[in-house]
């Protein structure tokens, strides 16, 4: 008796043209997912999956795309500070629209948030810590905090993942591109030695998210790199990995007093949930990067 081939599971990635979306769609496709990849203005940045134009501010359009794709899971990584004017309201609208649509169809939803919902006044933040964005981050951090709350109110089964600086050893990565633009203009790259966060490699984060699709986790979860790293040390490591001598271009400096200086998120809950994905330090990610196929 002939047996039919099992259909691939369907994954909808919102924000597939972004810093995380590109590596995420590639890793998902490599694992056999049937990927649909949304974009709003940059279709040329879609790396894998079926490109889908979507304005997440449009409630009807969000419902239509989800109804058409009928995904088994949705990873919402759309809208950042770099998304243009009005990005804060877009973050709020997207959070509500996506959570509402996923909840109506009982679709697994993972939504991305940020460490900037915290102000840096505590030495360590867990998922139980009270969020309070710093004044300097009140627009972005406040919008993300509102989206977190709306998402979980509308769909308690959703997983909201707070992350930090998403880097990659790629000239298009947001943590790299601004430094390269400065170098091309003949300007020094000024990097803060006293601003510490927990950066995470885009591929490491992508792998963790794809594993969590099949984990019974809901609510808030921190997925960041396991160590505090200064903006200076991260920038130097990224430039060196690209074959650029940091000594020729980098000026070490300190952050303005109004900037958040230290954001350390606990990853103990993430470690207890992740069975296949180990969260990597910058040095470990740089070593692992060498083994990743060039197509990714």
N, C-alpha and C positions, 0 to 999 in steps of 0.2 A: 504494500500500500504506500502510495506516495505521501510524503509529509511536506507540508508547506513551510516556507521559511518564516521564522518569527519576525514580525514587524519591529523595527527599531523604535525605542521609546522616543517621544518627542519632547524637546526642550526649547522653550522660548526665552531668549536672552534679550532683555530690554537694555538699551545702551550698548549695543554690540560694537559700535564704532569707537568706544572709549578706551581709556587706559587699561581697564580690567577686561572689558568686553572682547577685545581682540584675542588675547591669550585664552580667555575662558571659552570662547566658541571653538578655537582650535583644539583645545584639550578635550572638550566635549565630543567634537567630531571624531577625534582619534579614539575615543572610547566607544564609538558606535552610536552615539545619539544622533537622531534626526533633528538638526538644529535650525531654528528660525531666528534670524538676527535683525533686530530693529535698529534703525538709525533715523535721524531727523534731517540733518544737513550734510553729512559726510559719507555718502554711500561708498566712496573709494576706500574708506578705512575698514570696511567689512572684510575680515580675513577668512571666515569660514561660515558655512550655513547659507540658508536662503535669505537674501536681503529683503527686509520688509520696512517700508516707510511708515513711521508712526509718530504722531504728535501726542505725547502723553498727557497734554493739557485737555485733550478732547476725550471726554468720558465715553461717548458713543464709539469713537474710533478704537479706544482700548478694548471695549467689550467686543467689537467686531473682529479685531485681530485675534483675540483669545478664542472667540467662538470659531473662527476659521481655522486656526492652527490646531486647536484642541490639544494643547500640550499636556504631558504628564507632569511637568514641573515648569515653574517660571523662576528665573533669577533676575531680579530687578536691580540693575546697576546703572540706570540712566540718571542724568542730570547732576552736574557738579558746579562748582564756582566758575568753571570755565565755559559754562553753557550759554553765556550771554545775558543781556539785560532781563530782569525779572526772573532769574533762575530760582530765587527763593520761593516765589509763589508756585513756580513749576514743580519744585520739589514737593510742596504740600499737595498740589493737585494730583501729581503722579502717585504719591503714596496712597491717597484715598481711592483713586480710580482703579489702581492695580489690585489693592487689597479687596475692594468690593467685588471686582470681577472674578478674582481667584476664589474668594469665599463662596460666591454664588454657584461655582462649579466644583467646589471641594478640590482644587488643584494645589499641589504642593508649592508653596511660595517661600522663597528666600529673598529678603530685601536688604540692600546694603545701606549702612549708615556710617558714622564717623566717630573718631575719638574726640572730635571738637565739640561734642555735646558736654564735655567737661571743661573746667576752667584751670586745671592744673594745681589747685590748692592742696590736694591730697597726695601723699606719696605713692599710692596705688589705688586703682579703680577696679572694682569687680562689677559684675552685672547687677548687683544689688545697690551699688553706690547711687546716690541722688545726682542726676544730671543737672548741670548748670553751666551753660556756655559762658566763656569769658566775654567781656564787653567788645573786645576786638574781633571776636568771632560770632557776634550775636546774630548776624544776618544768616550766614551759612549754618552755623551750629544750631541756631534757633529753629530754622526751617527743617533741618534734619531731625531735631528732637520732636517737633510737631508731627512729622511724617512717621516716626517711630510709634508715637502714641496712637495716631489714627490707624496705622496698619494693624496694631495688636488689638485695638478696640473693635475694628471691623472684622478681623480674622484672627482670633486667639491662637489658631493652629499654625500661623505663620512663624517663620524664624527671621529675626532681625539681627543682622551681623554688623557689629561695629568694627571698623578696621582703621588703619592708619595710612601713612604714606605708602602708596603702591608704586614700587619701582620695578624696572626691568632693565636688562642689559641690551637696550634697543634705543636707537637714536630718536625714535618717535615717542618714547615714553615721556610722560609729562615731567617727571623728576629729572630727566636728562635734557629734553629739548630746550628748555630755557637757558641752560648752561651753554649749550652749543650755539644758540643764537647770540649770546653775549660774546663768546669767543670769536664768532664770525664777524662781529662788529668791531673786534679789536678791544673789547672792554674786559676788565678783570671780572672773575666770578667770585662774588663776595658770599662766603658761607659762614653761618653762625656756629660758633664752637660751644655755645651755652644753651642751645635750644635742642632738647632731647625728646625724641618720640620712639615709637616701636615700628619702624618700617617693615613692610612685608613684600616679598618677591611676588609679582603678579601671577606667575605660574604656580607657586606654592599656595597662594590664596585660591586660585581657580581649582586646583586639585582638592582643597579642603571643602569648597562649596559643593563640588560635584559629589564628594563622598557624603556630605550632609544631606543631600537630596534623599538618601535612603536611610537616614538616621531619625529616630523618633524624638526630634528636638524642636521645641517651640519657645517663643519668648525672645529674650535677649541673649546674645552670645558675642564674646570678644574673640576675634581672630586677627592677631597682629604678630609681628615678629617677636621672638622670645627675649629680646634684649633691648635696652635703651641705646640709641645711637644718635649722635649729634648730627645736625644738618651738614656740618663740615665733613665729618667722617663718611657719611653716606655719599655726599657729592664726590669726594676724593675717590672712593671705591668705584663709583660708577664711571667716572672719567678714566681711571686707570684700566678698568675692564674693557673700555673701548679703544685702548691704545693711545690715550691722550695723557700727556705728562701733567699732572695737577700742579706741580711746582711752577710750571710756566704760566699758569692762568689763575690759580686760586689765591684769594686773599682771605685769611682767617680773620673774622670779626665777631663782635658780640651783638646779640639781638636787642632791639629797643626795649625799654623797660615795660612798655605796655603789652608786649608780646607774651604769650604763654611760653614758659621756659621748659616745662617738664610734664609729659603726659605718659604715664606708665599704666598700661592696662593688663590686668591679670588674664592669663590664658589657661588657668587650671580647668575651667569647665570645658573649654575646647579640647584640651588634651584628654579629658575623660571620655569625650564623645568620639574623637577621631581615632580610628583603629589602623588606618593605612597611611595617613598623611601626617608626617612630622613637621612641625613648624620650624623653619630654618633661620639661622642667623644670616647676616649679610655675607659673611665669609663662606658659610656653608652653601648659600644660594649661588654665589659666584663659582664655587667648585662644581655644583650640580649643573649649572648652566652649560658647562663644557660638554656634558653628556646628553643634553637635550637635542634631538634631531634638528638640523638647520631649518627644516620646513616649519618648525614651531617657533 
